[in-house]
Amino acid sequence: MDIRLGDKLTMKKAHPCGNKQWLVLRVGMDFRLRCCGCGREVMIPRSKAEKNIRLVEREDVPC
């Protein structure tokens, strides 16, 4: 799956704050993602993230 810095990901499950959109901050074996709702940053393994992605939006406008 082609994920780039600045992509906005819509996940299958919502974050505890209720938002499903995440901004990609780092790409590699792990992804660093920022929640577009509350601003929390998390690092998750690439394999786990790719299973939960529903939609990839390529926009120049961050959250």
All heavy atoms as TSV, in Angstrom:
chain	resi	resn	atom	element	x	y	z
A	1	MET	N	N	0.852	-1.170	0.000
A	1	MET	CA	C	0.000	0.000	0.000
A	1	MET	C	C	0.903	1.239	0.000
A	1	MET	O	O	1.871	1.301	0.754
A	1	MET	CB	C	-0.898	-0.026	1.242
A	1	MET	CG	C	-1.930	1.062	1.234
A	1	MET	SD	S	-3.132	0.907	2.564
A	1	MET	CE	C	-4.089	-0.437	1.956
A	2	ASP	N	N	0.562	2.215	-0.823
A	2	ASP	CA	C	1.374	3.423	-0.966
A	2	ASP	C	C	0.846	4.518	-0.037
A	2	ASP	O	O	-0.139	5.182	-0.342
A	2	ASP	CB	C	1.346	3.879	-2.422
A	2	ASP	CG	C	2.227	5.073	-2.669
A	2	ASP	OD1	O	3.254	5.218	-1.968
A	2	ASP	OD2	O	1.894	5.883	-3.548
A	3	ILE	N	N	1.516	4.685	1.088
A	3	ILE	CA	C	1.165	5.726	2.056
A	3	ILE	C	C	2.315	6.724	2.095
A	3	ILE	O	O	3.473	6.331	2.185
A	3	ILE	CB	C	0.953	5.133	3.472
A	3	ILE	CG1	C	-0.075	4.012	3.440
A	3	ILE	CG2	C	0.543	6.224	4.447
A	3	ILE	CD1	C	-1.461	4.420	3.071
A	4	ARG	N	N	2.005	8.014	2.016
A	4	ARG	CA	C	3.032	9.050	2.002
A	4	ARG	C	C	2.816	10.018	3.150
A	4	ARG	O	O	1.743	10.075	3.744
A	4	ARG	CB	C	2.960	9.839	0.699
A	4	ARG	CG	C	3.150	8.985	-0.530
A	4	ARG	CD	C	3.046	9.826	-1.766
A	4	ARG	NE	N	2.942	8.970	-2.950
A	4	ARG	CZ	C	2.517	9.383	-4.119
A	4	ARG	NH1	N	2.145	10.628	-4.292
A	4	ARG	NH2	N	2.461	8.555	-5.133
A	5	LEU	N	N	3.875	10.791	3.434
A	5	LEU	CA	C	3.761	11.827	4.463
A	5	LEU	C	C	2.678	12.827	4.065
A	5	LEU	O	O	2.581	13.204	2.902
A	5	LEU	CB	C	5.084	12.564	4.627
A	5	LEU	CG	C	6.236	11.773	5.211
A	5	LEU	CD1	C	7.483	12.642	5.256
A	5	LEU	CD2	C	5.906	11.249	6.575
A	6	GLY	N	N	1.881	13.246	5.011
A	6	GLY	CA	C	0.846	14.234	4.752
A	6	GLY	C	C	-0.479	13.644	4.300
A	6	GLY	O	O	-1.452	14.378	4.158
A	7	ASP	N	N	-0.535	12.327	4.059
A	7	ASP	CA	C	-1.804	11.696	3.688
A	7	ASP	C	C	-2.747	11.713	4.874
A	7	ASP	O	O	-2.324	11.658	6.033
A	7	ASP	CB	C	-1.591	10.242	3.259
A	7	ASP	CG	C	-0.949	10.111	1.900
A	7	ASP	OD1	O	-0.783	11.130	1.214
A	7	ASP	OD2	O	-0.608	8.970	1.531
A	8	LYS	N	N	-4.029	11.785	4.583
A	8	LYS	CA	C	-5.043	11.695	5.625
A	8	LYS	C	C	-5.704	10.325	5.495
A	8	LYS	O	O	-6.207	9.974	4.436
A	8	LYS	CB	C	-6.077	12.797	5.456
A	8	LYS	CG	C	-6.827	13.104	6.731
A	8	LYS	CD	C	-7.914	14.133	6.523
A	8	LYS	CE	C	-7.352	15.515	6.329
A	8	LYS	NZ	N	-8.421	16.531	6.291
A	9	LEU	N	N	-5.638	9.531	6.566
A	9	LEU	CA	C	-6.180	8.179	6.565
A	9	LEU	C	C	-7.503	8.144	7.314
A	9	LEU	O	O	-7.619	8.721	8.389
A	9	LEU	CB	C	-5.208	7.209	7.239
A	9	LEU	CG	C	-3.775	7.177	6.722
A	9	LEU	CD1	C	-2.954	6.209	7.572
A	9	LEU	CD2	C	-3.728	6.802	5.269
A	10	THR	N	N	-8.478	7.458	6.742
A	10	THR	CA	C	-9.724	7.183	7.448
A	10	THR	C	C	-9.675	5.719	7.844
A	10	THR	O	O	-9.530	4.842	6.995
A	10	THR	CB	C	-10.943	7.457	6.550
A	10	THR	OG1	O	-10.894	8.816	6.113
A	10	THR	CG2	C	-12.236	7.215	7.314
A	11	MET	N	N	-9.765	5.464	9.147
A	11	MET	CA	C	-9.642	4.110	9.676
A	11	MET	C	C	-11.018	3.470	9.876
A	11	MET	O	O	-12.041	4.153	9.885
A	11	MET	CB	C	-8.905	4.141	11.015
A	11	MET	CG	C	-7.532	4.771	10.924
A	11	MET	SD	S	-6.465	3.899	9.806
A	11	MET	CE	C	-5.138	3.480	10.870
A	12	LYS	N	N	-11.034	2.148	10.041
A	12	LYS	CA	C	-12.278	1.426	10.276
A	12	LYS	C	C	-12.842	1.721	11.661
A	12	LYS	O	O	-14.041	1.867	11.821
A	12	LYS	CB	C	-12.057	-0.078	10.124
A	12	LYS	CG	C	-11.750	-0.508	8.707
A	12	LYS	CD	C	-11.515	-1.998	8.633
A	12	LYS	CE	C	-11.147	-2.412	7.222
A	12	LYS	NZ	N	-10.836	-3.846	7.155
A	13	LYS	N	N	-11.956	1.778	12.657
A	13	LYS	CA	C	-12.396	2.023	14.035
A	13	LYS	C	C	-12.086	3.450	14.439
A	13	LYS	O	O	-11.068	4.009	14.040
A	13	LYS	CB	C	-11.700	1.069	14.998
A	13	LYS	CG	C	-12.098	-0.381	14.819
A	13	LYS	CD	C	-11.442	-1.232	15.871
A	13	LYS	CE	C	-11.858	-2.682	15.726
A	13	LYS	NZ	N	-11.238	-3.527	16.738
A	14	ALA	N	N	-12.927	4.019	15.254
A	14	ALA	CA	C	-12.733	5.394	15.720
A	14	ALA	C	C	-11.775	5.432	16.914
A	14	ALA	O	O	-11.686	4.491	17.688
A	14	ALA	CB	C	-14.070	6.004	16.111
A	15	HIS	N	N	-11.071	6.537	17.038
A	15	HIS	CA	C	-10.234	6.830	18.206
A	15	HIS	C	C	-11.182	7.091	19.381
A	15	HIS	O	O	-12.346	7.434	19.175
A	15	HIS	CB	C	-9.387	8.073	17.882
A	15	HIS	CG	C	-8.353	8.401	18.888
A	15	HIS	ND1	N	-8.399	9.547	19.629
A	15	HIS	CD2	C	-7.230	7.752	19.278
A	15	HIS	CE1	C	-7.343	9.589	20.430
A	15	HIS	NE2	N	-6.616	8.510	20.237
A	16	PRO	N	N	-10.760	6.925	20.619
A	16	PRO	CA	C	-11.649	7.184	21.756
A	16	PRO	C	C	-12.271	8.588	21.756
A	16	PRO	O	O	-13.329	8.787	22.346
A	16	PRO	CB	C	-10.737	6.989	22.969
A	16	PRO	CG	C	-9.754	5.978	22.520
A	16	PRO	CD	C	-9.503	6.302	21.065
A	17	CYS	N	N	-11.646	9.547	21.074
A	17	CYS	CA	C	-12.237	10.892	21.008
A	17	CYS	C	C	-13.399	10.930	20.017
A	17	CYS	O	O	-14.138	11.918	19.972
A	17	CYS	CB	C	-11.185	11.940	20.624
A	17	CYS	SG	S	-10.659	11.873	18.905
A	18	GLY	N	N	-13.566	9.881	19.204
A	18	GLY	CA	C	-14.688	9.799	18.279
A	18	GLY	C	C	-14.334	10.065	16.825
A	18	GLY	O	O	-15.173	9.904	15.939
A	19	ASN	N	N	-13.106	10.445	16.541
A	19	ASN	CA	C	-12.700	10.772	15.179
A	19	ASN	C	C	-12.053	9.562	14.514
A	19	ASN	O	O	-11.354	8.787	15.152
A	19	ASN	CB	C	-11.707	11.943	15.215
A	19	ASN	CG	C	-11.536	12.582	13.866
A	19	ASN	OD1	O	-12.061	12.117	12.878
A	19	ASN	ND2	N	-10.792	13.670	13.841
A	20	LYS	N	N	-12.266	9.395	13.194
A	20	LYS	CA	C	-11.685	8.279	12.451
A	20	LYS	C	C	-10.566	8.725	11.520
A	20	LYS	O	O	-9.978	7.902	10.849
A	20	LYS	CB	C	-12.762	7.595	11.612
A	20	LYS	CG	C	-13.777	6.842	12.424
A	20	LYS	CD	C	-14.710	6.080	11.514
A	20	LYS	CE	C	-15.670	5.244	12.324
A	20	LYS	NZ	N	-16.498	4.392	11.473
A	21	GLN	N	N	-10.254	10.016	11.459
A	21	GLN	CA	C	-9.248	10.502	10.523
A	21	GLN	C	C	-7.914	10.746	11.223
A	21	GLN	O	O	-7.864	11.282	12.325
A	21	GLN	CB	C	-9.709	11.779	9.845
A	21	GLN	CG	C	-10.856	11.533	8.889
A	21	GLN	CD	C	-11.126	12.726	8.020
A	21	GLN	OE1	O	-10.881	13.849	8.414
A	21	GLN	NE2	N	-11.632	12.469	6.839
A	22	TRP	N	N	-6.831	10.353	10.540
A	22	TRP	CA	C	-5.473	10.464	11.060
A	22	TRP	C	C	-4.578	11.070	9.998
A	22	TRP	O	O	-4.726	10.786	8.812
A	22	TRP	CB	C	-4.929	9.085	11.425
A	22	TRP	CG	C	-5.678	8.426	12.534
A	22	TRP	CD1	C	-6.851	7.744	12.447
A	22	TRP	CD2	C	-5.305	8.386	13.911
A	22	TRP	NE1	N	-7.221	7.274	13.672
A	22	TRP	CE2	C	-6.286	7.656	14.596
A	22	TRP	CE3	C	-4.221	8.888	14.617
A	22	TRP	CZ2	C	-6.231	7.425	15.949
A	22	TRP	CZ3	C	-4.161	8.645	15.969
A	22	TRP	CH2	C	-5.165	7.920	16.623
A	23	LEU	N	N	-3.611	11.870	10.412
A	23	LEU	CA	C	-2.620	12.469	9.524
A	23	LEU	C	C	-1.318	11.694	9.667
A	23	LEU	O	O	-0.875	11.415	10.781
A	23	LEU	CB	C	-2.401	13.934	9.911
A	23	LEU	CG	C	-1.406	14.715	9.068
A	23	LEU	CD1	C	-1.940	14.885	7.648
A	23	LEU	CD2	C	-1.134	16.063	9.694
A	24	VAL	N	N	-0.685	11.334	8.540
A	24	VAL	CA	C	0.559	10.563	8.542
A	24	VAL	C	C	1.735	11.516	8.755
A	24	VAL	O	O	1.944	12.438	7.975
A	24	VAL	CB	C	0.735	9.792	7.221
A	24	VAL	CG1	C	2.047	9.034	7.214
A	24	VAL	CG2	C	-0.427	8.848	6.985
A	25	LEU	N	N	2.526	11.268	9.824
A	25	LEU	CA	C	3.681	12.096	10.139
A	25	LEU	C	C	5.001	11.379	9.848
A	25	LEU	O	O	6.024	12.029	9.665
A	25	LEU	CB	C	3.657	12.493	11.621
A	25	LEU	CG	C	2.434	13.265	12.084
A	25	LEU	CD1	C	2.510	13.497	13.579
A	25	LEU	CD2	C	2.316	14.572	11.344
A	26	ARG	N	N	4.989	10.039	9.846
A	26	ARG	CA	C	6.203	9.262	9.616
A	26	ARG	C	C	5.821	7.953	8.946
A	26	ARG	O	O	4.798	7.350	9.281
A	26	ARG	CB	C	6.892	8.960	10.951
A	26	ARG	CG	C	8.152	8.141	10.827
A	26	ARG	CD	C	8.751	7.873	12.213
A	26	ARG	NE	N	9.983	7.127	12.134
A	26	ARG	CZ	C	10.049	5.795	12.140
A	26	ARG	NH1	N	8.949	5.079	12.228
A	26	ARG	NH2	N	11.213	5.189	12.068
A	27	VAL	N	N	6.643	7.534	7.976
A	27	VAL	CA	C	6.394	6.294	7.246
A	27	VAL	C	C	7.648	5.431	7.322
A	27	VAL	O	O	8.765	5.929	7.242
A	27	VAL	CB	C	6.058	6.591	5.768
A	27	VAL	CG1	C	5.820	5.314	5.001
A	27	VAL	CG2	C	4.856	7.506	5.661
A	28	GLY	N	N	7.459	4.152	7.502
A	28	GLY	CA	C	8.562	3.190	7.576
A	28	GLY	C	C	7.988	1.865	8.035
A	28	GLY	O	O	6.872	1.509	7.672
A	29	MET	N	N	8.726	1.144	8.862
A	29	MET	CA	C	8.188	-0.085	9.443
A	29	MET	C	C	7.054	0.231	10.414
A	29	MET	O	O	6.182	-0.596	10.639
A	29	MET	CB	C	9.287	-0.855	10.175
A	29	MET	CG	C	10.257	-1.544	9.250
A	29	MET	SD	S	9.464	-2.771	8.194
A	29	MET	CE	C	8.942	-3.972	9.388
A	30	ASP	N	N	7.103	1.420	10.993
A	30	ASP	CA	C	6.033	1.916	11.857
A	30	ASP	C	C	5.481	3.192	11.243
A	30	ASP	O	O	6.183	3.895	10.521
A	30	ASP	CB	C	6.565	2.261	13.252
A	30	ASP	CG	C	7.097	1.039	13.982
A	30	ASP	OD1	O	6.489	-0.030	13.840
A	30	ASP	OD2	O	8.108	1.173	14.684
A	31	PHE	N	N	4.230	3.489	11.536
A	31	PHE	CA	C	3.626	4.755	11.145
A	31	PHE	C	C	3.483	5.623	12.384
A	31	PHE	O	O	3.095	5.136	13.444
A	31	PHE	CB	C	2.215	4.564	10.567
A	31	PHE	CG	C	2.177	3.991	9.181
A	31	PHE	CD1	C	1.044	3.344	8.737
A	31	PHE	CD2	C	3.241	4.116	8.309
A	31	PHE	CE1	C	0.970	2.827	7.467
A	31	PHE	CE2	C	3.185	3.605	7.028
A	31	PHE	CZ	C	2.041	2.958	6.601
A	32	ARG	N	N	3.794	6.902	12.267
A	32	ARG	CA	C	3.444	7.864	13.317
A	32	ARG	C	C	2.238	8.618	12.776
A	32	ARG	O	O	2.300	9.221	11.709
A	32	ARG	CB	C	4.565	8.830	13.638
A	32	ARG	CG	C	4.132	9.827	14.731
A	32	ARG	CD	C	5.216	10.796	15.139
A	32	ARG	NE	N	6.326	10.154	15.815
A	32	ARG	CZ	C	6.345	9.873	17.118
A	32	ARG	NH1	N	5.332	10.178	17.878
A	32	ARG	NH2	N	7.395	9.301	17.651
A	33	LEU	N	N	1.144	8.558	13.511
A	33	LEU	CA	C	-0.111	9.161	13.087
A	33	LEU	C	C	-0.572	10.180	14.117
A	33	LEU	O	O	-0.378	9.985	15.313
A	33	LEU	CB	C	-1.189	8.080	12.933
A	33	LEU	CG	C	-0.864	6.919	11.988
A	33	LEU	CD1	C	-1.973	5.875	12.066
A	33	LEU	CD2	C	-0.691	7.404	10.573
A	34	ARG	N	N	-1.202	11.259	13.649
A	34	ARG	CA	C	-1.793	12.260	14.539
A	34	ARG	C	C	-3.302	12.252	14.322
A	34	ARG	O	O	-3.777	12.385	13.193
A	34	ARG	CB	C	-1.256	13.655	14.242
A	34	ARG	CG	C	-1.908	14.713	15.146
A	34	ARG	CD	C	-1.472	16.119	14.830
A	34	ARG	NE	N	-0.046	16.246	15.120
A	34	ARG	CZ	C	0.772	17.014	14.399
A	34	ARG	NH1	N	0.335	17.678	13.361
A	34	ARG	NH2	N	2.040	17.097	14.735
A	35	CYS	N	N	-4.049	12.121	15.405
A	35	CYS	CA	C	-5.503	12.152	15.343
A	35	CYS	C	C	-5.947	13.551	14.930
A	35	CYS	O	O	-5.499	14.548	15.502
A	35	CYS	CB	C	-6.098	11.776	16.701
A	35	CYS	SG	S	-7.899	11.851	16.736
A	36	CYS	N	N	-6.821	13.632	13.956
A	36	CYS	CA	C	-7.300	14.930	13.481
A	36	CYS	C	C	-8.353	15.521	14.419
A	36	CYS	O	O	-8.746	16.670	14.245
A	36	CYS	CB	C	-7.867	14.795	12.072
A	36	CYS	SG	S	-6.619	14.463	10.833
A	37	GLY	N	N	-8.796	14.759	15.393
A	37	GLY	CA	C	-9.778	15.266	16.343
A	37	GLY	C	C	-9.142	15.891	17.574
A	37	GLY	O	O	-9.352	17.063	17.872
A	38	CYS	N	N	-8.310	15.122	18.260
A	38	CYS	CA	C	-7.746	15.597	19.531
A	38	CYS	C	C	-6.259	15.940	19.449
A	38	CYS	O	O	-5.720	16.527	20.381
A	38	CYS	CB	C	-7.978	14.559	20.629
A	38	CYS	SG	S	-7.133	12.992	20.343
A	39	GLY	N	N	-5.568	15.550	18.365
A	39	GLY	CA	C	-4.156	15.875	18.218
A	39	GLY	C	C	-3.201	14.873	18.834
A	39	GLY	O	O	-1.993	15.072	18.803
A	40	ARG	N	N	-3.695	13.786	19.378
A	40	ARG	CA	C	-2.852	12.752	19.983
A	40	ARG	C	C	-2.019	12.085	18.910
A	40	ARG	O	O	-2.514	11.808	17.822
A	40	ARG	CB	C	-3.734	11.719	20.677
A	40	ARG	CG	C	-3.050	10.468	21.139
A	40	ARG	CD	C	-2.364	10.612	22.422
A	40	ARG	NE	N	-3.311	10.943	23.477
A	40	ARG	CZ	C	-3.029	10.871	24.743
A	40	ARG	NH1	N	-1.854	10.448	25.125
A	40	ARG	NH2	N	-3.900	11.222	25.641
A	41	GLU	N	N	-0.738	11.827	19.202
A	41	GLU	CA	C	0.141	11.144	18.263
A	41	GLU	C	C	0.425	9.735	18.758
A	41	GLU	O	O	0.680	9.534	19.941
A	41	GLU	CB	C	1.453	11.905	18.096
A	41	GLU	CG	C	1.289	13.210	17.371
A	41	GLU	CD	C	2.606	13.916	17.111
A	41	GLU	OE1	O	3.677	13.296	17.285
A	41	GLU	OE2	O	2.547	15.093	16.736
A	42	VAL	N	N	0.365	8.775	17.836
A	42	VAL	CA	C	0.647	7.379	18.170
A	42	VAL	C	C	1.570	6.789	17.114
A	42	VAL	O	O	1.598	7.248	15.976
A	42	VAL	CB	C	-0.639	6.527	18.257
A	42	VAL	CG1	C	-1.533	7.005	19.372
A	42	VAL	CG2	C	-1.386	6.522	16.946
A	43	MET	N	N	2.329	5.782	17.518
A	43	MET	CA	C	3.119	4.991	16.570
A	43	MET	C	C	2.574	3.578	16.590
A	43	MET	O	O	2.437	2.982	17.655
A	43	MET	CB	C	4.599	4.993	16.944
A	43	MET	CG	C	5.290	6.267	16.588
A	43	MET	SD	S	7.071	6.166	16.685
A	43	MET	CE	C	7.442	5.144	15.279
A	44	ILE	N	N	2.228	3.073	15.403
A	44	ILE	CA	C	1.723	1.710	15.309
A	44	ILE	C	C	2.464	0.985	14.190
A	44	ILE	O	O	2.928	1.615	13.237
A	44	ILE	CB	C	0.192	1.667	15.078
A	44	ILE	CG1	C	-0.202	2.403	13.800
A	44	ILE	CG2	C	-0.557	2.236	16.248
A	44	ILE	CD1	C	-1.673	2.264	13.475
A	45	PRO	N	N	2.597	-0.334	14.293
A	45	PRO	CA	C	3.264	-1.099	13.238
A	45	PRO	C	C	2.537	-0.953	11.900
A	45	PRO	O	O	1.308	-0.853	11.854
A	45	PRO	CB	C	3.194	-2.541	13.734
A	45	PRO	CG	C	2.933	-2.445	15.189
A	45	PRO	CD	C	2.185	-1.169	15.408
A	46	ARG	N	N	3.311	-0.936	10.834
A	46	ARG	CA	C	2.756	-0.758	9.492
A	46	ARG	C	C	1.701	-1.817	9.170
A	46	ARG	O	O	0.645	-1.504	8.622
A	46	ARG	CB	C	3.884	-0.818	8.473
A	46	ARG	CG	C	3.427	-0.576	7.064
A	46	ARG	CD	C	4.592	-0.691	6.084
A	46	ARG	NE	N	4.183	-0.111	4.830
A	46	ARG	CZ	C	4.617	1.048	4.360
A	46	ARG	NH1	N	5.497	1.733	5.038
A	46	ARG	NH2	N	4.178	1.518	3.225
A	47	SER	N	N	1.945	-3.079	9.534
A	47	SER	CA	C	1.015	-4.159	9.211
A	47	SER	C	C	-0.344	-3.949	9.883
A	47	SER	O	O	-1.390	-4.171	9.269
A	47	SER	CB	C	1.603	-5.511	9.615
A	47	SER	OG	O	1.892	-5.522	10.998
A	48	LYS	N	N	-0.325	-3.504	11.124
A	48	LYS	CA	C	-1.571	-3.267	11.844
A	48	LYS	C	C	-2.329	-2.071	11.257
A	48	LYS	O	O	-3.553	-2.104	11.113
A	48	LYS	CB	C	-1.282	-3.018	13.327
A	48	LYS	CG	C	-2.515	-2.890	14.165
A	48	LYS	CD	C	-2.176	-2.792	15.627
A	48	LYS	CE	C	-3.443	-2.665	16.458
A	48	LYS	NZ	N	-3.149	-2.529	17.876
A	49	ALA	N	N	-1.599	-1.030	10.890
A	49	ALA	CA	C	-2.231	0.162	10.319
A	49	ALA	C	C	-2.865	-0.151	8.963
A	49	ALA	O	O	-3.991	0.269	8.691
A	49	ALA	CB	C	-1.212	1.283	10.176
A	50	GLU	N	N	-2.138	-0.888	8.119
A	50	GLU	CA	C	-2.644	-1.166	6.772
A	50	GLU	C	C	-3.912	-2.011	6.799
A	50	GLU	O	O	-4.759	-1.880	5.924
A	50	GLU	CB	C	-1.562	-1.835	5.923
A	50	GLU	CG	C	-0.481	-0.860	5.499
A	50	GLU	CD	C	0.579	-1.481	4.620
A	50	GLU	OE1	O	0.658	-2.727	4.537
A	50	GLU	OE2	O	1.335	-0.708	4.014
A	51	LYS	N	N	-4.068	-2.884	7.805
A	51	LYS	CA	C	-5.290	-3.690	7.910
A	51	LYS	C	C	-6.503	-2.828	8.250
A	51	LYS	O	O	-7.622	-3.168	7.891
A	51	LYS	CB	C	-5.132	-4.768	8.982
A	51	LYS	CG	C	-4.265	-5.927	8.549
A	51	LYS	CD	C	-4.399	-7.094	9.499
A	51	LYS	CE	C	-3.969	-6.717	10.900
A	51	LYS	NZ	N	-3.922	-7.856	11.817
A	52	ASN	N	N	-6.267	-1.720	8.979
A	52	ASN	CA	C	-7.379	-0.914	9.470
A	52	ASN	C	C	-7.710	0.304	8.616
A	52	ASN	O	O	-8.613	1.054	8.952
A	52	ASN	CB	C	-7.085	-0.467	10.905
A	52	ASN	CG	C	-7.062	-1.643	11.849
A	52	ASN	OD1	O	-7.877	-2.550	11.722
A	52	ASN	ND2	N	-6.129	-1.657	12.775
A	53	ILE	N	N	-6.987	0.513	7.514
A	53	ILE	CA	C	-7.241	1.692	6.668
A	53	ILE	C	C	-8.452	1.445	5.779
A	53	ILE	O	O	-8.550	0.423	5.109
A	53	ILE	CB	C	-6.003	2.014	5.801
A	53	ILE	CG1	C	-4.849	2.449	6.686
A	53	ILE	CG2	C	-6.326	3.088	4.774
A	53	ILE	CD1	C	-3.537	2.618	5.959
A	54	ARG	N	N	-9.357	2.405	5.768
A	54	ARG	CA	C	-10.529	2.340	4.913
A	54	ARG	C	C	-10.369	3.232	3.683
A	54	ARG	O	O	-10.790	2.870	2.585
A	54	ARG	CB	C	-11.770	2.759	5.691
A	54	ARG	CG	C	-13.027	2.682	4.868
A	54	ARG	CD	C	-14.236	2.729	5.710
A	54	ARG	NE	N	-14.348	1.455	6.427
A	54	ARG	CZ	C	-15.300	1.167	7.273
A	54	ARG	NH1	N	-16.221	2.050	7.545
A	54	ARG	NH2	N	-15.342	0.017	7.880
A	55	LEU	N	N	-9.742	4.421	3.857
A	55	LEU	CA	C	-9.630	5.384	2.765
A	55	LEU	C	C	-8.349	6.192	2.937
A	55	LEU	O	O	-7.988	6.556	4.055
A	55	LEU	CB	C	-10.845	6.332	2.788
A	55	LEU	CG	C	-10.896	7.451	1.773
A	55	LEU	CD1	C	-11.098	6.896	0.379
A	55	LEU	CD2	C	-12.031	8.400	2.113
A	56	VAL	N	N	-7.658	6.473	1.815
A	56	VAL	CA	C	-6.464	7.314	1.820
A	56	VAL	C	C	-6.767	8.557	0.998
A	56	VAL	O	O	-7.142	8.462	-0.167
A	56	VAL	CB	C	-5.244	6.578	1.206
A	56	VAL	CG1	C	-4.043	7.498	1.171
A	56	VAL	CG2	C	-4.938	5.312	1.970
A	57	GLU	N	N	-6.635	9.734	1.631
A	57	GLU	CA	C	-6.867	11.000	0.934
A	57	GLU	C	C	-5.535	11.707	0.765
A	57	GLU	O	O	-4.816	11.905	1.741
A	57	GLU	CB	C	-7.815	11.886	1.733
A	57	GLU	CG	C	-9.181	11.294	1.931
A	57	GLU	CD	C	-10.047	12.167	2.814
A	57	GLU	OE1	O	-9.868	13.401	2.790
A	57	GLU	OE2	O	-10.884	11.599	3.527
A	58	ARG	N	N	-5.227	12.102	-0.443
A	58	ARG	CA	C	-3.991	12.845	-0.721
A	58	ARG	C	C	-4.356	14.295	-0.936
A	58	ARG	O	O	-4.755	14.692	-2.013
A	58	ARG	CB	C	-3.299	12.294	-1.953
A	58	ARG	CG	C	-2.716	10.943	-1.708
A	58	ARG	CD	C	-1.385	10.785	-2.396
A	58	ARG	NE	N	-0.630	9.699	-1.817
A	58	ARG	CZ	C	-0.892	8.433	-2.006
A	58	ARG	NH1	N	-1.905	8.065	-2.739
A	58	ARG	NH2	N	-0.144	7.517	-1.446
A	59	GLU	N	N	-4.220	15.076	0.115
A	59	GLU	CA	C	-4.497	16.505	0.035
A	59	GLU	C	C	-3.305	17.263	0.598
A	59	GLU	O	O	-2.587	16.756	1.450
A	59	GLU	CB	C	-5.742	16.864	0.831
A	59	GLU	CG	C	-7.001	16.249	0.294
A	59	GLU	CD	C	-8.219	16.685	1.088
A	59	GLU	OE1	O	-8.157	17.721	1.756
A	59	GLU	OE2	O	-9.213	15.967	1.037
A	60	ASP	N	N	-3.125	18.489	0.143
A	60	ASP	CA	C	-2.056	19.323	0.677
A	60	ASP	C	C	-2.465	20.018	1.967
A	60	ASP	O	O	-1.655	20.586	2.657
A	60	ASP	CB	C	-1.630	20.370	-0.358
A	60	ASP	CG	C	-1.013	19.711	-1.587
A	60	ASP	OD1	O	-0.427	18.628	-1.413
A	60	ASP	OD2	O	-1.121	20.268	-2.676
A	61	VAL	N	N	-3.754	19.959	2.289
A	61	VAL	CA	C	-4.266	20.639	3.473
A	61	VAL	C	C	-4.276	19.655	4.644
A	61	VAL	O	O	-4.965	18.649	4.608
A	61	VAL	CB	C	-5.710	21.143	3.234
A	61	VAL	CG1	C	-6.240	21.828	4.450
A	61	VAL	CG2	C	-5.741	22.039	2.008
A	62	PRO	N	N	-3.459	19.907	5.711
A	62	PRO	CA	C	-3.500	19.034	6.886
A	62	PRO	C	C	-4.779	19.217	7.682
A	62	PRO	O	O	-5.570	20.109	7.387
A	62	PRO	CB	C	-2.274	19.451	7.687
A	62	PRO	CG	C	-1.963	20.824	7.236
A	62	PRO	CD	C	-2.465	20.967	5.823
A	63	CYS	N	N	-4.968	18.430	8.708
A	63	CYS	CA	C	-6.185	18.460	9.533
A	63	CYS	C	C	-6.496	19.842	10.032
A	63	CYS	O	O	-5.871	20.451	10.778
A	63	CYS	CB	C	-6.068	17.524	10.714
A	63	CYS	SG	S	-5.610	15.864	10.283
